[in-house]
Amino acid sequence: MSTSQDLDAALQASQDHPIVIFKHSNSCPFSARAQVQIANAKHDIDIHGIVIQYAKDLSSEIAERLGVDHASPQAIVVNKGKAVSHYWRKEIQEETLKEQVNNLGQEA
C-alpha cells in the first residue's frame, strides 16, 4: 500500500474477511525477520504491506484511523474496518496471525 486509497480498499476488504496490515522498514533486522513470517502466511491470509520509508504519511494515517500507535515492524489484524489486535517485532508469528484471522473468519 502507498496511498490513502489503498488503505480505503484494504479497510473495505476487511468488511468481507479479516486482513492484516503489515508495516515494516526496508533497513531493520527486526523487519527482515518479520517479513519471513509474513511471507509464509501470505498464501493463507490477506496481507496489505507498507514500507514506512516510502509512505510515512500513510503509516501515520493507519495509526490514526485504526487507533493503534505506530511501531515497526507491525502487523495489525483488521476486521470490519477496525483493528482487533496488533503485533510488534518478535510477536509477529505466522501461526499466530493465521489462527487469529481464521477464528475471526469463522465468526463472520
C-alpha positions in Angstrom: 0.0 0.0 0.0 1.2 3.5 -0.7 -1.9 5.8 -0.8 -5.0 6.6 1.3 -7.0 5.0 -1.5 -5.1 1.8 -1.0 -5.9 1.9 2.7 -9.6 2.6 1.9 -9.6 -0.5 -0.3 -7.9 -2.6 2.4 -10.4 -1.5 5.0 -13.2 -2.2 2.6 -11.9 -5.7 2.1 -11.9 -6.2 5.8 -15.7 -5.9 5.7 -15.8 -9.2 3.9 -12.9 -11.0 5.6 -10.2 -10.3 8.2 -7.0 -8.8 6.8 -3.5 -8.0 8.1 -1.8 -4.7 7.6 2.0 -5.2 7.7 4.1 -2.0 8.3 7.8 -2.5 8.0 11.2 -0.9 7.3 13.5 -1.9 4.5 16.5 -1.5 6.7 15.6 -3.0 10.0 16.7 -6.5 11.1 13.5 -7.0 13.1 11.5 -6.2 9.9 13.5 -8.7 8.0 12.7 -11.5 10.4 9.0 -10.4 10.5 8.9 -10.4 6.7 9.8 -14.1 6.7 6.8 -14.8 8.9 4.5 -12.7 6.8 5.8 -14.3 3.6 5.0 -17.7 5.0 1.4 -16.6 5.9 0.6 -14.6 2.8 -0.8 -17.7 1.0 -3.4 -18.2 3.7 -4.4 -14.7 4.7 -5.0 -11.3 3.0 -1.9 -9.1 3.8 -1.5 -5.5 2.8 2.0 -4.3 3.2 3.6 -0.8 3.6 7.2 0.1 3.6 7.3 3.0 6.0 10.3 4.8 4.4 8.3 5.2 1.2 4.9 6.0 2.8 5.4 7.8 6.1 2.2 9.8 5.8 0.2 6.7 5.1 1.8 5.0 8.1 0.7 7.9 10.3 -2.8 7.7 8.7 -3.1 4.0 9.5 -2.2 4.7 13.2 -4.7 7.5 13.4 -7.6 5.7 11.6 -7.2 2.4 13.4 -6.2 3.8 16.8 -3.0 1.8 17.0 0.2 3.5 18.0 2.9 3.3 15.2 5.5 0.6 15.5 7.8 -1.1 13.1 7.7 -3.8 12.2 4.0 -4.1 13.0 1.2 -6.4 12.0 -2.3 -5.2 12.6 -5.3 -7.6 12.3 -8.3 -5.7 10.9 -11.9 -7.0 10.8 -14.9 -5.0 9.7 -12.8 -1.8 9.4 -11.4 -2.0 13.0 -8.1 -3.1 14.5 -8.8 -6.1 16.6 -5.1 -6.8 17.6 -1.6 -5.8 16.7 1.8 -7.4 17.0 5.3 -5.9 17.1 8.7 -7.3 16.3 9.1 -10.9 17.6 5.4 -11.1 18.3 4.8 -11.3 14.5 4.4 -15.0 14.0 2.9 -16.8 11.0 0.8 -19.3 13.1 -0.5 -16.6 15.5 -1.7 -14.5 12.6 -3.2 -17.4 10.7 -5.0 -18.7 13.8 -6.5 -15.3 14.7 -7.6 -14.5 11.1 -9.1 -17.9 10.7 -11.0 -17.6 14.0 -12.3 -14.2 13.1 -13.4 -15.5 9.7 -15.4 -18.3 11.3 -17.2 -15.8 13.5 -18.5 -13.9 10.4 
